[in-house]
């Protein structure tokens, strides 16, 4: 159990200044504590690091944003802690646009603000943050949210400025002004910072490669641990735990809640309850991605036969989903529209479900834009989404830039068709019911095609069976 700040700390005697908001549950510090807490500490050097690798990339992004809003004052907050319950908070993660424009990532100080002040030839950019408290202040020992006695050392203004290659100032010097364009409040600013991430730079691509590499190790861990997972009553939670271990050891954590959906749970697209058993004979759909320390995330799905071998029906459904994936890969290249990936995959889904007698119309009728869609019952989600510092990156981009946008080198997105036959769906044969399959890969657009960043994670039915045999024996 973690130590509550109400266990030992409380308001000092009435003559002592205490940070606002922490008085109500505190007990007084003894005078002896107050007389000695600020003494006996070794000098702490003010670290002045070399600018991190992403600093020049973030600087270029700030120039792009500055050019888009001449004369406007731009305010981009990192965000604050969000209360989970009482005096506990959710883990802090900075706003994605703030991270993209500063290069600050998992180590961002909450409540920081990036400000673009207009000048005659662009903007003067300043990062405002809370300077670390001197040990003579009550904040050091009396504030469990930001006090270094509680959370450990915080960076100095000078250290952050060197680290990010960005001027810094104390947060007390920041004041909102009339006419400020504030991120998430101003529609144009929110849209522009989202669209800026549609094409990734070299640093971002390297980080996404790393995220996929660590994610691949996480999937290997799951496959290797299948015997124990099967023996665990809530085996889906065991899958989640194995992946979480890898995500925290080699990254910052997961980029989103892991989906570990075994048996009929695989038909629920966002199954994150993960409280079911993992039973031989069933399939388990695992949708998981590691977020690395830079906050870039992978997003990969594999569907595994728990027993190690697909049944005939499972294999038929799996290979149809793989066929739909390959159809999208076959057309993916610079110059096509993003939505064409979905259209290619859905053409396969419509034709196969029609061949199986599942549709009340022909495949061509199902594919009609305005009157069709009957096949969507078995794949209601889209085939692709952009990927980056958010798992669903660039979400505020305009439709003409995203869904109807043209693929360009440097774009990174998923290809993830699926088929889901729910356990109580009377429109499908009984042998199909309770089977859900999704295959999801992370894709980089290159000059003449695409690169499957997650190709090293087994994809075909034969490869998956061999993978399980190799690692879980």
N, C-alpha and C positions, 0 to 999 in steps of 0.2 A: 504494500500500500504506500502510495506517495505521501510525503509530508505536506499537510495543509498549512497555509500561511497563518491559519488561526490557531494552530497548535501551540506555537511558542512566541510568535511576534504579535505585537499589539501597539496601541498608541503609547507614545512616550508620555511622561508627565506633561501637564498642560503647557509648560513653558517651551516645549520642544516642538519644532515644525515637523509635520509628517506628510508624506505625499497624499494628495486628495484621493478619496475613495477606498482607503484601506483602514479607516478608523473603526468601523462599526463592530468588527469581530475580534479586535485586538485586546490583548492584556498588556498592562504597562511593562516596559523594560525596567529592570532594576538599575539604580543609579550607577552601580559599579560597571555594568555593561556599557552604559552610555559614556562613562569616563574613559574606558579602555578600548572600545571597539575600533576607534580610528587610529590606533597606534600599533607599532610592532609589525608593520608590513614592509616587505622588501620593495625596493624600487622596481617598477615595471617599465621596461623599455617601450618606447613608442615605435612600433614596427612600421617600416616604410617599404612595402613590398614593390617588386616590379609589376607593372601592369599585366593582368592576366591575358590569356590568349585571345579571348573574345573582345577585349577592349577596342581594338581598331575596327572590328566589324560593327560593334554597337555605335561607335562614333559615326561611321558611314550611315547607319540607319537614322541617327539623329539629324544628320544633314538632310536626308531625304524628307523627314517629317517637317523640318524647319521650312524647306522650300515649298511644302504643300500649304503652309499657313502663314504667309507673310503678314507681319504686323499684329498677329494675335498672340496673346499670352496663353500658353498651354500648361495645364496642370495634370500630372499623371501620378496618382498615389499608388504606393505599393500595396496598401491595404493594412488592416489591423487584425489582431487576434479575434477569433470568433468564439464566443462562449459555448461550451459543450453542456456544462451544468455547474451551477453554483460557482466555485472558484477553480474550475478546470476548463481549459480551452482546447479546441481542435488544433492539431499541428498547423503551424503557419506556413502558407505558401504565397509568395508574392504574386501580384497580378501579372499575367503573362506578357502584356504589352510593356509594363514597367521593366520586367526582366529582359525582354528583347532589346529595349532601348538603353539599358544601363550595362548589361553584361553581368549584373548581380543576380545570383541564382538562389541555391538552397540556403546560403548564408545571409540573405537579405535581412536587415533590421526592420521589424514591423514599424508601421506609421511613417516610414520614409516617403518623401515626395520628390519627384523629378519635375522641375519647372523650366519652361522655355520663356524667357523674357525677351520681347522683341527689341531689336536694334535697327539701325539704319541699313545694315547689310545682312540681316538674318536674325539670329537669336543668341542670347547669352544663356547658356544652360547651366543650372545649378542643381545638385542633389542635396536636399535637406534631410538630415537624419538626427536622431538623438545622440549626442556625444556621450561617451561613457562617463559615469558619475565618479567623482573623486571619492576616496574612501572616508573623507571627513563628512560626507553628506548622508542624510537619512535614507536617501534613495538606495545607496549601496547595500544596506542591510535590511531596510524596512519595506521594500517593494518587491513582492515575490514574482511580479510579471517581468520587470526589467532590471531589478537589482542584481549586481554581479555576484553577491553572496549566494544567491539562489540559482541563477541560470548560467554562471560562468562569465568569462571575459567578453566584453563587447568591443567592437573595433572603434578606433578613434577617427575623427574627421580626416586627419592627415593620412592615416593608413588607408581609408576607403578611397580618398582622392588618388593616391598612388596606385592602388589596386585596380581601379576602374579607369584611370586616366580621365578623371572628371572632377571639376571643381565641386567642393562640398561646403556646407554651412550648417549651423545648428538649427534644428527644427523650430526652435523658438523664434528664429528670424523669418520664418515663412508666414505670410498673411494672404488670405484670399483677397482678390480685388474684383470690383465690378467688371463684368465682361469676360472673365476667365472662361476659357474652354476647358472643361473638366472631363477627363476620361470617364466613360460610362454614363455621363450626363449629356454630353454633346454628341449628337448622332454622327456628324461628319468626322469628328476626331476618332470616335470609336470605330467607324468604318475604315478610315484610312490606315490606322495602325493594324487592323486585321488584314486588309488587303496587302500591306507591305510584307506579310509573311507568306504570301502565296508562292513565291519563288525563293528557295533557300540559298543562302550563301555557302561558301566552302566550309566554314566553321560549323554551321547548322547540319550540313550533310554528314560531316565527320561524327558529330554527336548522335545523330540518328543511327548511323552505322554501329556506334558503340552501344546504344540502347538495344538494338536488335541482337547484337552479339551476346549481351548479358541475358536478354530474354531467352535466347536459344539455350543458354546454360540452365536457365530456370525450367524450361520444358524437359531437358535431359534429366534434371533432378526429379521431376515428377514421374517420368517413365521409369527411372531406376528405382523409385520408391513404391511402385504400384502394388507389390505384395503387401506392404504394411498399410497402404491406403485402403486396399480391399478389406483388410482385417479390422479396420477402424469403423465403428458403428456410423459415425458421421464422416464418411470418407471424403466427401466434397470439401469439408473443412480441412482435412489433412492435405488435400491438393492445394488449397489456398495457403495453408501454412508453409508448405514446402517452397512454394513460389515466393512467398513473402520473405523467407529467409534469404533466398538468393537476391531479391530486390534490395534488401537492406544491407547485405554484405558487399555487393558490387555496385550499388547505385544509391539513389536517395530514397527509393521506395517504389510503389506501383504508380503508374500513370493514371489509373482508374481502378475501381473495385473489380477484383478478379471474378470472372464467371467460371465456376466449376460445376457444370450442369450434367449430371449423369442420368441415363435412362430418359424418361419422359420430361425431366426438367430441361433437357436440351432444346425443347420446343418453346420454352419461354425465353424470349430474346435477351432480356436483361436479368436473368436469374443470378442474383448475388446473395441470396439467403444462404446458399451453400450448406445446407443442413441434412442432405440426403446421403444414403449409402451408395457406394460404388460397387456394383454387382457384376460379376462375370456373366457374359452374354449380352450385356448392355453396351451402348456407346457412351463415352463421356466427352462432352464438348468443353474445351478449355480455351477461354478468351482472356489473355493476360498480356501485360506489357510492363517492362521496367522503365521507370523514369530515372535517368542518371542525374548526377549532381547539378548539371547545367539546366535541368528541368525539361530536357527533351525526352520524349517517350516513344517507345515502340508500341505496336498494337497488333498482336498475332493471335490467330485462332487455329487450333488443330483439333480434330475429332478422332478419338482413339477407340478401338475395340478393347474393352476392359480385359477380356480373356486372351487378347493377343492376336485374334483372328477374326476378320469380318465374316458374318454369315452371308449367304448369297443375296438376300434382300438388302442388308446393310451395305454390301459392296456395290450393288446396283445404284442405290441412292447416292452413295459417296462418290462414285465415278461420274455420276451426272453433275454433281456439284463441281467436281474437278473439271469436267468438260466446260461448264459455264465459266469457271475461272480462266481456263485457257483461251476461251473465246474473247474475253476481255483483254487478256495479255496480247493476243494476236493482233489487235488493232491499236494497242497503246503506243503512241509515238507523238512527237511534236506536231502540232497542226490540227489534230482532231479535237472535237469538243468533249469536255469532261463527261457530259451526259451520255455520250456514245458508249462509254464503258458499261454503263448500266444497261443500255439497250442491247448490247451484244450478249451480255450474260442472261438477260431475261428472255431473249429469243430461244436460247437453249432450254431454259426452265419451262417455257410455254410449250415447246415442241415435245419435250420428254413427258411432261404431265399429260399432254393430250394423247400421246402414244399409249400411256398407261391407262387411259380411259377415265381420268380424274376430272376432266373438264366437260361442261355441258355444251361447249362450242369447239370449233376447230382452233388450232394454234394461231392461225392468221387472224381469226376473229378475236381471240384473246389479246393479241398484240395490237389491236386497233386502239389508237391513242384515246379517243373519246368514249368509245362504247365497250371496250374490252376490259382486261385486267383480271379475268377470272383466275388466272394462274397465280396472281399475287396473294391469294389466300395462303399459299404455301411458302411464299417469300415476300413478306410485307415490307422489309427494309430496303434501303438503297444498297448499291453494290460498292460504292466508293465514298470516301471522305478524305479531305486533306489531313495531314499528320505533321506534327512538329512539336512546339513547346506546349501545345494542348493536344489531347488525343483527338478531338474534333477541332482541328486548327482552322483559323480564318473564318470562324462561324459568322462573323458580322459583315463579311464581304457581300457586295451586291450579287444578285443572281447572275447578272451578265458577266461577272468576273469569276464566279464559282461554278455553279451547275451548268451554265451555258458558256463558260469560259473556254478558251483554247489552251491546250496543253503546251507548256514551255519547258525547256531544259531547266532543271533545278527544282521543279515541283516534286513533292513527295506526298503520296496518298496510299490508301489501302485498296485492294481488290478483294472482296469478301462475299461472294454469293453463298446461298444456303438453301436448304429445303427442310421444312419443319412440319411434321405430321402429328398433330396433337393427339393425345391419348383418347380423347372422346370425339374425334372428328369422323363422322359417319360417311363422309364423302370419299374416304380412302379405304382400301382393303385393310382388314384387321391386322395383317402382317406388317403393314406400314406404320400403324399407330404407335406413338411413343418414340418414334425415331426422329432425331434432329441432327443435321449435319451442317457445319459451316467450315469453310477453309478460307483463311484470311492471311494475306501477305502484304508487306510494306514495299512500295514501289517508288523508285527514283526515275524521273524522266531524264534521259540522256539526249545527246545531239541527234541520234538517229533511231531511238527506240526507248526502251525502259530497261532498268536493272531491278531484278527481284532481290531486295536487300535481305529477305528472310528465306532465300532459296536453300540455305543449309539445313533448315528444319524440315524433316521429311514430309512430303506432300502426297505422293501417290499412295494408293492402297497397299501395294507391295512394299514400298519404302517404309510405311508406317508399321506394318507387321514385322518387318526385319528390325526396325528400330526397337520395338518392344522386346523382341526376342533377344536382341543384343544386350540391352541395358537392364532388363528386369528379371532375367533368369536367375 
